Amino acid sequence: MNRLLDYRTDFYSLGVTFYELLVGQLPFVANDVLELVHCHIALEPPPPDKVNAQIPSVVSGIIMKLMAKNAEERYQSAWGILADLSQCLHQLENKGGIEAFQLGASDIYDKFQIPQKLYGRSAQVETLLAAFERISTGSSLVVDASANRKPQSEMMLVASYSGIGKSALVQEIYKLITSKRGYFITGKFDQFGRNIPYSAVVNVFAGLVRQLLTEPEACLLWWREKIQAALGANSQVICDVIPDLELIIGKQPPVCYDHCQNSFKKYRDFG
């Protein structure tokens, strides 16, 4: 989502490992990669002690704390994890069981971490989410001359000064898009790449291609047919700027650029 990766991502992975060790299954079971991504981003797994009553509630709490969606709600140091696990072991060896205690009491914040969340943008976020909800649910429809109801597309413009957080605002809809099994792609006209033609457009669709490559073969076959039908004889032109596309549509016939240039010259002279 719209947050940077840091060392607390490893704590989430550790929580998933503990979950599978104790419960005997992964926290989420999905049919494809996109569904699995949505589960890890937006859904809460059943607590281990609810799946297996023999697991102590404190141990279950440690795992769920490790797997918190927001990094700020997880343990902030490996020392804090070790301290709570040591407390569990101490109680188990001396009392034969594990009683409840405050988790994270010995967690040491050795780094100043600013929460990676938006502030003061709730109204704008709601506007974006509402627009996406209208489109994804089909509630935004138009009636054409033949009285057919067709889905309507919408475009929203987010404008403000540079560096104020427009990209972070737009990325707030990432979670909702994954829940609808959609693809979220972004691109940016970088000031250091302003001399590269169509740099942002190329980055956008290169990101889409990378997402498509994670799909099952049946889905890739459907996309291959759609892309080839849309590109036609220009397929290799696009593969030249997005090389990964060739992994989806295969090797394409070479393009005669001299012929393209001569055709363009004739049209230019005619104009």
C-alpha positions in Angstrom: 0.0 0.0 0.0 1.1 3.6 0.4 3.8 2.9 3.0 7.4 2.1 3.0 8.7 -1.3 3.9 10.9 -1.5 7.1 12.2 -4.1 9.5 8.7 -4.6 11.0 7.7 -6.4 7.9 9.9 -9.3 9.1 7.8 -9.3 12.3 4.7 -9.9 10.3 6.4 -12.8 8.5 7.5 -14.2 11.8 3.9 -14.1 13.0 2.8 -16.0 9.9 5.5 -18.6 10.7 4.3 -19.0 14.3 0.7 -19.2 13.1 1.4 -22.1 10.8 3.6 -23.9 13.4 0.9 -23.8 16.1 -2.3 -24.0 14.1 -1.1 -26.4 11.4 -2.3 -24.2 8.5 -1.6 -20.8 7.0 -3.7 -17.8 8.2 -5.2 -17.4 4.8 -6.1 -19.8 2.0 -6.6 -18.3 -1.5 -7.1 -19.5 -5.0 -4.8 -17.0 -6.7 -2.2 -14.4 -5.8 -4.4 -11.4 -6.0 -6.9 -12.8 -3.6 -4.1 -13.7 -1.2 -2.7 -10.2 -1.4 -6.1 -8.8 -0.5 -6.4 -11.2 2.5 -3.0 -10.0 3.9 -3.9 -6.4 3.4 -7.5 -6.2 4.5 -8.6 -9.3 6.4 -8.0 -10.5 9.9 -7.2 -14.2 10.3 -9.0 -16.2 13.1 -6.9 -16.0 16.3 -4.9 -19.2 16.9 -6.7 -19.9 20.2 -10.0 -19.8 18.4 -8.9 -22.4 15.9 -7.2 -24.6 18.6 -8.4 -24.2 22.1 -5.2 -25.8 23.5 -3.1 -22.7 22.4 -2.8 -20.3 25.3 -4.5 -16.9 24.8 -1.3 -15.0 25.5 0.6 -16.9 22.9 -2.3 -16.3 20.5 -2.1 -12.6 21.4 1.6 -12.5 20.6 1.0 -13.9 17.2 -1.8 -11.5 16.4 0.3 -8.6 17.6 3.1 -9.7 15.2 0.5 -9.9 12.4 -1.1 -6.5 13.0 -2.0 -4.8 9.7 -0.5 -1.5 10.8 3.2 -1.7 11.5 2.8 0.7 14.4 0.6 -1.8 16.2 3.2 -4.6 15.9 6.2 -5.2 18.1 8.7 -2.4 17.6 11.8 -4.4 18.4 13.1 -8.0 18.4 13.8 -7.5 22.1 10.2 -7.0 22.9 9.2 -10.2 21.1 12.0 -12.1 23.0 10.9 -10.7 26.3 7.3 -11.8 25.9 8.3 -15.3 24.7 10.7 -15.6 27.6 7.9 -14.7 30.0 5.7 -17.4 28.5 8.5 -20.0 28.8 9.2 -18.9 32.4 5.6 -19.3 33.5 5.3 -22.6 31.7 8.4 -24.1 33.4 7.5 -22.8 36.9 3.6 -22.8 36.9 2.8 -25.4 34.2 0.7 -22.9 32.4 0.7 -19.4 30.9 -1.3 -16.7 32.6 -2.3 -13.4 31.0 0.2 -10.5 31.1 0.6 -7.2 29.3 2.1 -7.8 25.9 4.9 -5.5 24.7 5.6 -4.1 28.2 9.4 -4.6 27.6 9.3 -3.5 24.0 12.0 -1.0 23.4 11.5 1.8 20.9 15.1 2.4 19.8 14.0 4.3 16.6 11.8 7.3 16.1 9.0 6.1 13.9 6.5 8.5 12.5 3.2 6.7 11.7 2.8 6.3 7.9 -0.8 7.5 7.6 -2.7 10.4 6.2 -3.9 13.2 8.4 -6.6 15.7 7.5 -7.5 14.0 4.3 -10.5 11.9 5.3 -13.0 13.9 3.2 -10.8 13.5 0.1 -10.3 9.8 0.7 -14.1 9.3 1.1 -14.7 11.0 -2.2 -12.2 8.7 -4.0 -13.6 5.6 -2.4 -17.2 6.6 -3.1 -16.3 7.1 -6.8 -14.6 3.7 -7.1 -17.5 2.0 -5.3 -19.9 3.5 -7.8 -17.9 2.2 -10.7 -17.1 -1.3 -9.3 -20.7 -2.0 -8.2 -22.3 -0.8 -11.5 -24.4 1.8 -9.7 -23.0 4.4 -12.1 -24.8 3.7 -15.4 -25.7 5.6 -18.5 -28.6 4.9 -20.9 -27.7 5.2 -24.6 -30.0 5.8 -27.6 -30.9 2.1 -27.8 -32.0 2.2 -24.2 -29.2 -0.1 -23.1 -27.7 0.4 -19.7 -23.9 0.5 -19.9 -21.3 0.9 -17.1 -20.0 4.5 -16.9 -16.4 5.4 -16.4 -15.3 8.3 -14.3 -12.1 10.3 -14.1 -11.1 12.3 -11.1 -8.3 14.9 -11.0 -6.3 15.5 -7.9 -4.5 18.8 -8.0 -2.2 20.6 -5.5 1.3 21.7 -5.0 4.3 19.4 -5.4 5.1 17.2 -2.5 1.9 17.8 -0.6 0.8 14.1 -0.7 -1.3 13.6 -3.8 0.2 10.2 -4.6 -0.3 9.0 -1.0 -3.9 10.2 -1.2 -4.6 8.3 -4.4 -3.0 5.1 -3.1 -5.6 5.0 -0.3 -7.9 3.2 -2.7 -5.4 0.4 -3.2 -7.0 -1.7 -0.5 -10.4 -1.4 -1.9 -9.3 -2.2 -5.5 -7.7 -5.5 -4.4 -11.0 -6.4 -2.6 -12.7 -6.0 -6.0 -10.0 -8.0 -7.8 -8.8 -5.0 -9.7 -5.3 -3.8 -10.7 -3.8 -0.7 -9.3 -1.2 0.9 -11.5 0.7 4.2 -11.1 3.2 6.3 -12.9 4.9 9.6 -12.4 6.6 12.2 -14.7 9.8 12.5 -12.8 11.8 15.7 -13.0 15.0 13.7 -13.7 13.3 11.7 -16.6 11.6 14.6 -18.3 13.7 14.0 -21.5 12.4 10.4 -21.8 9.3 10.3 -24.0 6.2 8.8 -22.4 8.3 7.8 -19.3 5.3 7.8 -16.9 3.0 6.0 -19.4 5.6 3.3 -19.9 6.1 2.9 -16.2 2.4 2.6 -15.6 1.9 -0.2 -18.1 5.1 -2.0 -17.2 3.7 -2.2 -13.7 0.5 -3.7 -15.0 2.4 -6.3 -17.0 4.3 -7.3 -13.9 1.0 -7.8 -12.1 -0.4 -9.8 -14.9 2.6 -12.1 -14.9 1.5 -13.3 -11.4 -1.8 -14.5 -12.7 -2.6 -18.2 -13.6 -2.0 -19.4 -17.1 -5.7 -19.4 -18.0 -5.9 -15.7 -17.0 -2.7 -15.0 -19.0 -4.2 -16.6 -22.1 -7.2 -14.3 -21.9 -5.0 -11.3 -21.5 -2.8 -12.5 -24.4 -5.7 -12.6 -26.7 -7.0 -9.2 -25.6 -3.6 -7.5 -25.9 -2.8 -9.0 -29.3 -6.2 -8.0 -30.7 -5.7 -4.5 -29.5 -2.1 -4.0 -30.6 -2.2 -5.9 -33.9 0.8 -5.2 -36.1 2.2 -2.8 -33.5 2.8 -5.5 -30.8 6.6 -5.4 -31.3 6.6 -1.6 -31.0 5.2 -1.9 -27.5 7.5 -4.8 -26.6 10.4 -2.6 -27.5 9.5 -0.2 -24.7 8.0 -2.7 -22.3 10.1 -5.9 -22.7 8.2 -7.9 -20.1 5.2 -7.8 -22.4 6.9 -10.4 -24.6 6.5 -12.9 -21.7 2.7 -12.6 -22.1 2.2 -12.3 -25.8 5.3 -14.1 -27.0 7.9 -13.2 -29.6 6.4 -10.8 -32.2 7.4 -10.1 -35.9 9.9 -7.3 -36.2 8.6 -3.9 -37.2 10.0 -2.1 -40.3 10.7 1.3 -38.8 12.0 2.6 -42.1 8.5 2.0 -43.5 6.9 3.7 -40.5 9.1 6.7 -40.9 8.5 7.0 -44.6 4.7 6.8 -44.0 4.9 9.5 -41.4 7.0 11.6 -43.7 4.4 11.3 -46.5 1.6 12.3 -44.1 3.6 15.2 -42.7 4.4 16.5 -46.2 0.7 16.1 -47.2 -0.3 18.1 -44.2 
